[in-house]
Amino acid sequence: MHEVAQRVHPDARVIYIDNDPIVAVHGEAILRQDEQTDVIRADMRDTDYIFNHPSTRQLIDKSQPTAALFVSVLHCIPDEDHPRELISRVADWLSPGSFLVICQLVSDDPQVRSWVTDFMHKSTLGNWGRVRERHEVDRFFDGLEILSPGYLTDVAEWRPEDLTTKQPGDEWIEYGGVARVLGD
């Protein structure tokens, strides 16, 4: 992500959040030379820790719009940990005009949702949430202005001209959108 952001805006600052120690150590090694990017070893649900972390204070200018990306991670958050409230806390912390990118696995088929959720729950030793329904992900965007194309969709359709393959009849999709944090 930082490479893409810095290609567009060379001064872009990026913070990755990850609670997997192997991922964090790998990220730290890659970013050792990049003073505009850092990795915080934290659970994304621990927003107080993240918001007050020295790297966050150093790299993020709260007076400027920022982007927070929740790409393919919210299905890792169980319902009892309130993923919708997590999004709300982050949106409240960001300055008006900031952006949120939110997408997660969804399926219209209850059997597919159950099978994938059960499989991932077993595969991750219980460190997983669930495949949700579209209307549940829609609620993650409450209070935000959904941007182009103005509705939520299969993220593979955001830039269909870039697709090399699209499998018809997908049983689940990565569903979401981009939204702006509104002002007071």
URSUL-V371057 format. One record per run of one state. SS is the DSSP state (helix for helix, strand for strand, loop for the rest). FROM is the first residue (numbers start at 1). TO is the last residue. Records with the same first field share a line. If there is no record, write none. Layout:
BEGIN
SS->FROM-TO ; FROM-TO
END
This chain:
BEGIN
loop->1-1 ; 9-13 ; 19-20 ; 32-36 ; 42-46 ; 53-53 ; 60-66 ; 72-73 ; 77-78 ; 82-82 ; 94-98 ; 107-109 ; 124-131 ; 133-133 ; 141-143 ; 147-152 ; 158-159 ; 163-172 ; 182-184
helix->2-8 ; 21-31 ; 47-52 ; 54-59 ; 74-76 ; 79-81 ; 83-93 ; 110-123 ; 134-140 ; 155-157 ; 160-162
strand->14-18 ; 37-41 ; 67-71 ; 99-106 ; 132-132 ; 144-146 ; 153-154 ; 173-181
END
